[in-house]
Amino acid sequence: MMWHRIVMINDVDFGPIDAVWIAPEGAQLLLLTRERTLYWDVREDRALWSIREKAGGDGISPDGRIYRDLSSGLFYPVLGPHGGRQLHTHPIGGRIDVHDAVVVTAPDGTTHSLSHEGCSNDGSFGNWRIVTFCESGDHILIACPRCLVVYAIPSRQST
């Protein structure tokens, strides 16, 4: 099982990332940056919508764990400096180990080291880093203030 990078967003694109949400099937992202909020389509690798607001604006809860889209009323449990629910094991995707590098071990025991360029392991990624499977297990999100990377299994990224 090989993972391939399908999305990479750097802080130079939209500013430092404050929090992020990944849809259960991995097809969309919500990014809260210092200057705007973006709803990202992973398959098309582009923003579906974007609004100017600082770090989630009025939609972010006081503890930074929930973002409420004020126009739709939808709530998003975001991941960020406070942590959040991260899935490091999944029957479909295997297991993620995060030490000096991010390594995925497939259910058959094979390992795959994820090269995640801007989200480096040298401590320069910022004051937090998120590494998680989406709920379906076929996408992996790596995010920190400096960058965001999404990986997918090629046979499943087009579904």
N, CA, C and O of each residue as an XYZ file, in Angstrom:
636
protein
N       0.857     -1.164      0.000
C       0.000      0.000      0.000
C       0.910      1.236      0.000
O       1.653      1.462      0.955
N       0.849      2.016     -1.049
C       1.693      3.210     -1.168
C       0.840      4.462     -1.012
O      -0.241      4.567     -1.592
N       1.328      5.391     -0.239
C       0.655      6.672     -0.024
C       1.309      7.715     -0.912
O       2.535      7.759     -1.023
N       0.498      8.555     -1.546
C       1.005      9.604     -2.425
C       0.432     10.946     -2.009
O      -0.743     11.062     -1.661
N       1.289     11.956     -2.051
C       0.856     13.311     -1.688
C      -0.093     13.836     -2.759
O       0.218     13.787     -3.949
N      -1.253     14.339     -2.335
C      -2.211     14.901     -3.288
C      -2.493     16.380     -3.034
O      -2.978     17.075     -3.927
N      -2.199     16.871     -1.831
C      -2.391     18.293     -1.507
C      -1.220     18.746     -0.656
O      -0.786     18.034      0.249
N      -0.706     19.942     -0.952
C       0.286     20.575     -0.086
C       0.003     22.064     -0.061
O      -0.031     22.716     -1.105
N      -0.197     22.597      1.127
C      -0.458     24.018      1.318
C       0.586     24.534      2.297
O       0.766     23.964      3.373
N       1.272     25.606      1.933
C       2.294     26.200      2.792
C       1.796     27.500      3.398
O       0.847     28.108      2.902
N       2.447     27.923      4.480
C       2.051     29.170      5.126
C       2.235     30.378      4.215
O       1.580     31.400      4.423
N       3.102     30.293      3.219
C       3.268     31.414      2.283
C       2.040     31.577      1.392
O       1.830     32.652      0.831
N       1.215     30.519      1.250
C       0.013     30.595      0.422
C      -1.091     31.422      1.080
O      -1.695     32.276      0.430
N      -1.360     31.174      2.375
C      -2.487     31.817      3.059
C      -2.148     32.323      4.453
O      -3.034     32.815      5.153
N      -0.909     32.219      4.873
C      -0.522     32.599      6.229
C      -0.470     31.371      7.124
O      -0.905     30.291      6.726
N       0.063     31.532      8.338
C       0.174     30.399      9.261
C      -1.185     29.755      9.547
O      -2.200     30.443      9.664
N      -1.185     28.439      9.656
C      -2.399     27.671      9.918
C      -2.626     27.617     11.426
O      -1.727     27.266     12.190
N      -3.856     27.976     11.846
C      -4.215     27.925     13.267
C      -4.945     26.642     13.644
O      -4.799     26.155     14.765
N      -5.728     26.092     12.723
C      -6.480     24.866     12.996
C      -6.942     24.280     11.668
O      -6.973     24.970     10.649
N      -7.300     22.997     11.692
C      -7.722     22.307     10.467
C      -8.729     21.214     10.815
O      -8.699     20.645     11.907
N      -9.619     20.932      9.866
C     -10.578     19.827      9.972
C     -10.489     19.043      8.680
O     -10.348     19.632      7.608
N     -10.571     17.708      8.762
C     -10.634     16.864      7.573
C     -11.944     16.092      7.620
O     -12.313     15.542      8.657
N     -12.646     16.056      6.486
C     -13.927     15.350      6.400
C     -13.725     13.863      6.676
O     -12.637     13.337      6.440
N     -14.754     13.180      7.170
C     -14.622     11.749      7.482
C     -14.102     10.909      6.316
O     -13.349      9.960      6.535
N     -14.487     11.237      5.086
C     -14.013     10.482      3.922
C     -12.751     11.092      3.318
O     -12.210     10.550      2.354
N     -12.274     12.210      3.868
C     -11.028     12.823      3.423
C     -11.133     13.728      2.215
O     -10.104     14.180      1.712
N     -12.330     14.012      1.726
C     -12.482     14.771      0.481
C     -12.453     16.285      0.652
O     -12.228     17.007     -0.319
N     -12.677     16.782      1.868
C     -12.659     18.225      2.108
C     -11.840     18.547      3.350
O     -11.661     17.723      4.247
N     -11.349     19.787      3.360
C     -10.623     20.323      4.503
C     -11.216     21.675      4.862
O     -11.718     22.390      3.995
N     -11.157     22.018      6.120
C     -11.457     23.366      6.573
C     -10.176     23.881      7.198
O      -9.650     23.270      8.129
N      -9.665     24.998      6.697
C      -8.435     25.583      7.217
C      -8.746     26.917      7.857
O      -9.375     27.777      7.240
N      -8.309     27.095      9.094
C      -8.395     28.382      9.755
C      -6.982     28.938      9.793
O      -6.109     28.379     10.458
N      -6.754     30.034      9.085
C      -5.438     30.669      9.088
C      -5.544     31.988      9.839
O      -6.627     32.375     10.277
N      -4.430     32.668      9.984
C      -4.429     33.934     10.727
C      -5.277     35.002     10.061
O      -5.750     35.920     10.732
N      -5.480     34.899      8.741
C      -6.197     35.951      8.014
C      -7.479     35.504      7.329
O      -8.286     36.347      6.937
N      -7.688     34.193      7.173
C      -8.887     33.749      6.442
C      -9.269     32.324      6.823
O      -8.490     31.583      7.423
N     -10.493     31.972      6.453
C     -10.995     30.615      6.610
C     -11.275     30.081      5.214
O     -11.914     30.750      4.402
N     -10.794     28.872      4.937
C     -10.957     28.275      3.608
C     -11.588     26.901      3.728
O     -11.291     26.147      4.655
N     -12.464     26.581      2.778
C     -13.030     25.241      2.654
C     -12.427     24.649      1.388
O     -12.679     25.145      0.290
N     -11.626     23.585      1.535
C     -10.767     23.069      0.468
C     -11.281     21.743     -0.070
O     -11.634     20.851      0.703
N     -11.324     21.609     -1.390
C     -11.660     20.349     -2.045
C     -10.360     19.594     -2.299
O      -9.519     20.053     -3.073
N     -10.190     18.451     -1.661
C      -8.949     17.681     -1.762
C      -8.753     17.134     -3.172
O      -7.639     17.178     -3.695
N      -9.799     16.625     -3.792
C      -9.670     16.036     -5.136
C      -9.280     17.078     -6.177
O      -8.456     16.810     -7.052
N      -9.873     18.271     -6.082
C      -9.568     19.334     -7.045
C      -8.380     20.188     -6.620
O      -7.888     20.998     -7.406
N      -7.913     20.016     -5.381
C      -6.798     20.775     -4.818
C      -7.008     22.282     -4.985
O      -6.150     22.991     -5.511
N      -8.177     22.753     -4.520
C      -8.475     24.187     -4.584
C      -9.518     24.543     -3.535
O     -10.253     23.686     -3.044
N      -9.563     25.829     -3.205
C     -10.555     26.319     -2.248
C     -11.920     26.414     -2.919
O     -12.045     26.990     -4.000
N     -12.938     25.851     -2.282
C     -14.308     25.988     -2.768
C     -14.891     27.320     -2.321
O     -15.686     27.931     -3.036
N     -14.492     27.764     -1.138
C     -14.844     29.103     -0.680
C     -13.818     29.584      0.327
O     -13.090     28.794      0.929
N     -13.776     30.885      0.494
C     -12.815     31.513      1.391
C     -13.428     32.801      1.923
O     -14.039     33.558      1.168
N     -13.270     33.053      3.211
C     -13.731     34.316      3.789
C     -12.615     34.921      4.624
O     -11.836     34.214      5.262
N     -12.557     36.243      4.603
C     -11.555     36.941      5.407
C     -12.039     37.012      6.845
O     -13.045     37.657      7.142
N     -11.323     36.350      7.725
C     -11.576     36.435      9.160
C     -10.325     35.935      9.864
O      -9.671     35.005      9.394
N     -10.002     36.537     10.963
C      -8.786     36.178     11.685
C      -9.013     34.934     12.545
O      -9.856     34.933     13.441
N      -8.254     33.883     12.263
C      -8.237     32.647     13.061
C      -9.623     32.112     13.380
O      -9.887     31.717     14.516
N     -10.511     32.092     12.394
C     -11.851     31.552     12.599
C     -12.882     32.574     13.026
O     -14.071     32.263     13.096
N     -12.446     33.788     13.312
C     -13.368     34.875     13.650
C     -14.345     34.515     14.747
O     -13.985     33.866     15.729
N     -15.597     34.946     14.570
C     -16.645     34.687     15.560
C     -17.085     33.230     15.572
O     -17.794     32.812     16.487
N     -16.680     32.450     14.577
C     -17.100     31.056     14.487
C     -16.317     30.101     15.363
O     -16.732     28.955     15.542
N     -15.190     30.543     15.918
C     -14.351     29.636     16.700
C     -14.779     29.651     18.168
O     -15.052     30.710     18.733
N     -14.833     28.473     18.775
C     -15.217     28.380     20.187
C     -14.097     28.949     21.056
O     -12.951     29.020     20.610
N     -14.410     29.359     22.299
C     -13.372     29.933     23.173
C     -12.170     29.017     23.385
O     -11.049     29.501     23.537
N     -12.387     27.696     23.398
C     -11.257     26.778     23.606
C     -10.553     26.392     22.306
O      -9.573     25.648     22.337
N     -11.042     26.891     21.151
C     -10.402     26.632     19.869
C     -10.652     25.256     19.287
O     -10.005     24.889     18.306
N     -11.564     24.481     19.852
C     -11.785     23.100     19.408
C     -12.918     22.942     18.396
O     -12.971     21.932     17.694
N     -13.819     23.913     18.306
C     -14.981     23.826     17.416
C     -15.065     25.095     16.585
O     -14.916     26.203     17.100
N     -15.309     24.917     15.282
C     -15.582     26.049     14.396
C     -17.014     25.909     13.916
O     -17.423     24.837     13.468
N     -17.778     26.992     14.009
C     -19.155     26.997     13.504
C     -19.214     27.909     12.296
O     -18.909     29.098     12.380
N     -19.613     27.331     11.165
C     -19.827     28.117      9.952
C     -21.117     28.898     10.168
O     -22.204     28.320     10.179
N     -20.997     30.208     10.341
C     -22.149     31.027     10.689
C     -23.197     31.075      9.586
O     -24.372     31.295      9.880
N     -22.812     30.875      8.322
C     -23.802     30.920      7.240
C     -24.607     29.622      7.139
O     -25.803     29.670      6.852
N     -23.981     28.468      7.367
C     -24.699     27.191      7.256
C     -25.143     26.648      8.608
O     -26.062     25.832      8.685
N     -24.487     27.103      9.675
C     -24.791     26.584     11.004
C     -24.091     25.273     11.326
O     -24.290     24.724     12.410
N     -23.267     24.753     10.404
C     -22.557     23.493     10.630
C     -21.400     23.681     11.607
O     -20.769     24.737     11.639
N     -21.131     22.652     12.400
C     -20.039     22.664     13.364
C     -18.932     21.720     12.890
O     -19.214     20.641     12.368
N     -17.681     22.127     13.071
C     -16.525     21.333     12.666
C     -15.583     21.173     13.861
O     -15.107     22.178     14.389
N     -15.295     19.938     14.310
C     -14.301     19.742     15.365
C     -12.901     19.880     14.758
O     -12.455     19.007     14.014
N     -12.222     20.962     15.072
C     -10.932     21.245     14.438
C      -9.770     20.715     15.271
O      -9.864     20.572     16.490
N      -8.675     20.429     14.575
C      -7.423     19.997     15.184
C      -6.466     21.171     15.143
O      -6.473     21.945     14.186
N      -5.643     21.313     16.169
C      -4.691     22.422     16.188
C      -3.804     22.355     17.409
O      -3.493     21.264     17.887
N      -3.384     23.519     17.933
C      -2.459     23.528     19.062
C      -3.018     22.835     20.304
O      -2.251     22.356     21.139
N      -4.326     22.778     20.432
C      -4.967     22.102     21.565
C      -5.008     20.588     21.372
O      -5.401     19.858     22.283
N      -4.608     20.114     20.204
C      -4.674     18.683     19.899
C      -5.954     18.379     19.149
O      -6.209     18.953     18.091
N      -6.750     17.492     19.682
C      -7.979     17.060     19.027
C      -7.912     15.564     18.787
O      -6.893     14.929     19.063
N      -8.987     15.006     18.278
C      -9.073     13.557     18.061
C      -8.274     13.167     16.824
O      -8.651     13.488     15.697
N      -7.174     12.476     17.051
C      -6.332     12.004     15.960
C      -6.412     10.479     15.895
O      -6.340      9.802     16.921
N      -6.560      9.949     14.686
C      -6.607      8.504     14.481
C      -5.237      8.025     14.003
O      -4.831      8.337     12.883
N      -4.531      7.281     14.829
C      -3.215      6.763     14.444
C      -3.282      5.308     14.006
O      -2.286      4.765     13.527
N      -4.442      4.665     14.161
C      -4.627      3.306     13.652
C      -5.942      3.242     12.889
O      -6.914      3.913     13.234
N      -5.951      2.427     11.855
C      -7.163      2.232     11.068
C      -7.059      0.894     10.351
O      -6.017      0.598      9.765
N      -8.117      0.070     10.379
C      -8.048     -1.247      9.739
C      -7.700     -1.186      8.255
O      -7.009     -2.069      7.746
N      -8.164     -0.165      7.564
C      -7.884     -0.040      6.127
C      -6.468      0.468      5.893
O      -5.739     -0.080      5.067
N      -6.076      1.514      6.619
C      -4.798      2.167      6.366
C      -3.629      1.624      7.143
O      -2.483      1.812      6.735
N      -3.879      0.956      8.252
C      -2.785      0.442      9.061
C      -2.545      1.287     10.292
O      -3.483      1.626     11.013
N      -1.270      1.634     10.540
C      -0.888      2.368     11.747
C       0.102      3.471     11.384
O       0.987      3.276     10.551
N      -0.058      4.635     12.023
C       0.882      5.741     11.839
C       1.749      5.828     13.085
O       1.236      5.853     14.204
N       3.069      5.874     12.892
C       4.006      6.103     13.987
C       4.658      7.452     13.771
O       5.155      7.747     12.684
N       4.654      8.274     14.816
C       5.224      9.613     14.727
C       6.328      9.719     15.772
O       6.060      9.842     16.967
N       7.558      9.672     15.308
C       8.710      9.858     16.192
C       9.617     10.865     15.496
O       9.263     12.039     15.391
N      10.759     10.434     15.029
C      11.626     11.321     14.257
C      11.099     11.510     12.845
O      11.415     12.504     12.192
N      10.296     10.566     12.368
C       9.693     10.638     11.040
C       8.272     10.107     11.143
O       7.907      9.464     12.128
N       7.476     10.382     10.122
C       6.112      9.852     10.068
C       6.154      8.605      9.194
O       6.490      8.679      8.012
N       5.813      7.461      9.779
C       5.866      6.182      9.079
C       4.503      5.510      9.188
O       3.914      5.449     10.267
N       4.009      5.004      8.057
C       2.749      4.267      8.030
C       3.071      2.791      7.858
O       3.811      2.411      6.951
N       2.512      1.963      8.733
C       2.647      0.515      8.618
C       1.314     -0.025      8.127
O       0.293      0.129      8.797
N       1.321     -0.659      6.958
C       0.105     -1.202      6.352
C      -0.355     -2.439      7.114
O       0.427     -3.030      7.859
N      -1.611     -2.836      6.939
C      -2.096     -4.043      7.604
C      -1.253     -5.285      7.306
O      -1.199     -6.201      8.127
N      -0.589     -5.329      6.133
C       0.250     -6.485      5.790
C       1.661     -6.386      6.370
O       2.482     -7.276      6.147
N       1.954     -5.302      7.120
C       3.253     -5.146      7.766
C       4.260     -4.309      7.008
O       5.292     -3.948      7.573
N       4.004     -3.983      5.747
C       4.935     -3.136      5.001
C       4.884     -1.710      5.547
O       3.842     -1.245      6.008
N       6.028     -1.025      5.487
C       6.094      0.346      5.995
C       6.343      1.324      4.862
O       6.924      0.978      3.833
N       5.892      2.551      5.073
C       6.047      3.616      4.092
C       6.339      4.896      4.867
O       5.510      5.366      5.646
N       7.522      5.452      4.645
C       7.883      6.724      5.267
C       7.310      7.849      4.424
O       7.498      7.878      3.208
N       6.612      8.771      5.065
C       6.013      9.886      4.341
C       6.974     11.061      4.325
O       7.364     11.577      5.372
N       7.348     11.474      3.127
C       8.172     12.665      2.955
C       7.218     13.837      2.959
O       6.431     14.007      2.028
N       7.281     14.647      4.001
C       6.309     15.718      4.124
C       6.979     17.091      4.152
O       6.658     17.937      4.987
N       7.895     17.292      3.245
C       8.634     18.509      2.980
C       8.460     19.621      4.019
O       9.196     19.652      5.005
N       7.520     20.517      3.821
C       7.361     21.694      4.666
C       7.018     21.393      6.106
O       7.278     22.223      6.977
N       6.440     20.235      6.392
C       6.124     19.840      7.766
C       7.290     19.016      8.289
O       7.153     17.822      8.551
N       8.427     19.661      8.436
C       9.666     18.946      8.754
C       9.663     18.408     10.175
O       8.841     18.798     11.004
N      10.583     17.519     10.434
C      10.733     16.908     11.753
C      11.847     17.554     12.562
O      12.242     17.018     13.597
N      12.362     18.691     12.113
C      13.508     19.286     12.795
C      13.104     20.288     13.871
O      13.948     21.041     14.356
N      11.835     20.308     14.250
C      11.371     21.248     15.262
C      10.921     22.569     14.687
O      10.374     23.399     15.414
N      11.137     22.791     13.395
C      10.752     24.069     12.787
C       9.309     24.062     12.301
O       8.866     25.021     11.669
N       8.561     22.977     12.593
C       7.179     22.923     12.134
C       6.275     23.835     12.949
O       5.126     24.045     12.560
N       6.740     24.380     14.048
C       5.941     25.282     14.873
C       5.657     24.654     16.227
O       6.326     23.707     16.639
N       4.655     25.195     16.913
C       4.393     24.732     18.273
C       3.404     23.576     18.348
O       3.069     23.129     19.445
N       2.933     23.085     17.213
C       2.046     21.926     17.201
C       2.161     21.209     15.868
O       2.585     21.790     14.869
N       1.776     19.938     15.865
C       1.725     19.148     14.630
C       0.649     18.081     14.802
O       0.572     17.418     15.837
N      -0.172     17.929     13.779
C      -1.245     16.940     13.746
C      -0.881     15.896     12.695
O      -0.474     16.249     11.588
N      -1.024     14.617     13.028
C      -0.844     13.524     12.073
C      -1.990     12.549     12.328
O      -2.081     11.967     13.409
N      -2.873     12.368     11.326
C      -4.053     11.541     11.545
C      -4.584     10.939     10.247
O      -4.420     11.513      9.171
N      -5.222      9.780     10.363
C      -6.043      9.249      9.281
C      -7.365     10.007      9.297
O      -7.786     10.483     10.351
N      -8.027     10.128      8.145
C      -9.429     10.536      8.162
C     -10.216      9.314      8.641
O      -9.655      8.221      8.727
N     -11.489      9.478      8.950
C     -12.264      8.364      9.503
C     -12.353      7.164      8.573
O     -12.391      6.027      9.045
N     -12.387      7.389      7.250
C     -12.475      6.265      6.311
C     -11.152      5.513      6.193
O     -11.136      4.369      5.739
N     -10.038      6.137      6.596
C      -8.736      5.479      6.590
C      -7.956      5.568      5.308
O      -6.833      5.067      5.249
N      -8.504      6.189      4.263
C      -7.773      6.221      2.996
C      -7.120      7.568      2.690
O      -6.635      7.775      1.578
N      -7.101      8.477      3.651
C      -6.354      9.733      3.538
C      -5.617      9.958      4.854
O      -6.111      9.601      5.924
N      -4.438     10.552      4.762
C      -3.665     10.934      5.938
C      -3.438     12.434      5.869
O      -3.058     12.967      4.827
N      -3.674     13.113      6.991
C      -3.460     14.549      7.111
C      -2.271     14.794      8.020
O      -2.196     14.249      9.121
N      -1.334     15.622      7.552
C      -0.243     16.114      8.385
C      -0.351     17.631      8.329
O      -0.350     18.211      7.243
N      -0.444     18.279      9.485
C      -0.596     19.732      9.509
C       0.170     20.327     10.675
O       0.326     19.702     11.724
N       0.644     21.547     10.469
C       1.315     22.340     11.484
C       1.128     23.800     11.079
O       0.546     24.054     10.025
N       1.592     24.768     11.864
C       1.405     26.165     11.460
C       2.018     26.509     10.104
O       1.527     27.404      9.416
N       3.083     25.812      9.713
C       3.795     26.146      8.475
C       3.253     25.478      7.226
O       3.442     25.998      6.126
N       2.575     24.323      7.363
C       2.111     23.622      6.165
C       1.036     22.603      6.489
O       0.766     22.272      7.644
N       0.442     22.127      5.421
C      -0.557     21.066      5.502
C      -0.323     20.147      4.315
O      -0.136     20.618      3.193
N      -0.331     18.834      4.553
C      -0.140     17.857      3.487
C      -1.203     16.774      3.645
O      -1.477     16.321      4.757
N      -1.799     16.363      2.526
C      -2.745     15.244      2.525
C      -2.190     14.169      1.603
O      -1.775     14.447      0.478
N      -2.190     12.938      2.099
C      -1.773     11.772      1.324
C      -2.988     10.889      1.092
O      -3.911     10.864      1.906
N      -2.984     10.159     -0.032
C      -4.065      9.224     -0.346
C      -3.483      7.958     -0.947
O      -2.358      7.939     -1.445
N      -4.277      6.907     -0.886
C      -3.949      5.668     -1.577
C      -4.445      5.857     -3.002
O      -5.636      6.108     -3.188
N      -3.588      5.751     -4.023
C      -3.980      6.077     -5.397
C      -5.271      5.434     -5.877
O      -6.079      6.107     -6.516
N      -5.492      4.174     -5.598
C      -6.700      3.509     -6.092
C      -7.963      4.064     -5.460
O      -9.056      3.861     -5.988
N      -7.832      4.763     -4.337
C      -9.007      5.280     -3.642
C      -9.156      6.784     -3.773
O     -10.228      7.305     -3.464
N      -8.135      7.509     -4.214
C      -8.229      8.961     -4.245
C      -9.236      9.457     -5.268
O      -9.713     10.585     -5.140
N      -9.579      8.672     -6.272
C     -10.515      9.116     -7.297
C     -11.958      8.756     -6.978
O     -12.856      9.125     -7.735
N     -12.212      8.042     -5.878
C     -13.583      7.661     -5.541
C     -14.324      8.775     -4.872
O     -15.494      8.615     -4.524
